C-alpha cells in the first residue's frame, strides 16, 4: 500500500477515534473528578524504569486522570490480536520497528509515527528486527489492562 494511502487511512482512524470519544457516555465527557496533574517526563529515563507487566509487554503509567492516561510500553516480541472495548488508543512509536494491524489496515511502523486505534477495533503489533519496540500510549478513557480482550494467543 502506498505511503499516502496509509497516511490517509490513519488520518481517518484518528478522526474516527475522536468521534467515538465524543459519543462515550456523559460521565467521560464531564470534567474529571481527578484532574490531570501538570508534569514533565524524561521519556528515555522512564522507559528504563518500567515497573508493570502484562503477558506481552512491560509498561509504566506516567500520567492518569479519569478522562485519559499516558503509558510507556516496551514490546520485546509481539502483542497478539486484541481489542479494547471502551478505550481509544493513540500509539506513538518512540523506538524500534513493528508490523502492525489495525482493523483491515496492515503497515510497518517506526519512530516518529502515530497509530490511531478506535475503541473496539482489533489490532496487533509484532517487532521487526532485534530492537524492542518502545511506544508512548495515549488512552481515552484511561488504559485498563484487565479490559483487554485477546482474540488470539501470542
Secondary structure, 3 states (H helix, E strand, C coil): CCHHHHHHHHHHHHHHHHHHHHCCCHHHHCCCCCCCCCCCCCHHHHHCCCCEECCCCEEEEEEEECCEEEEEEEECCEEEEEEECCCEEEEEEEECEEEEEECCEEEEECCCCEEEECCCCCEEEEEECCCCEEEEEEEECCCCHHHEEECCCC
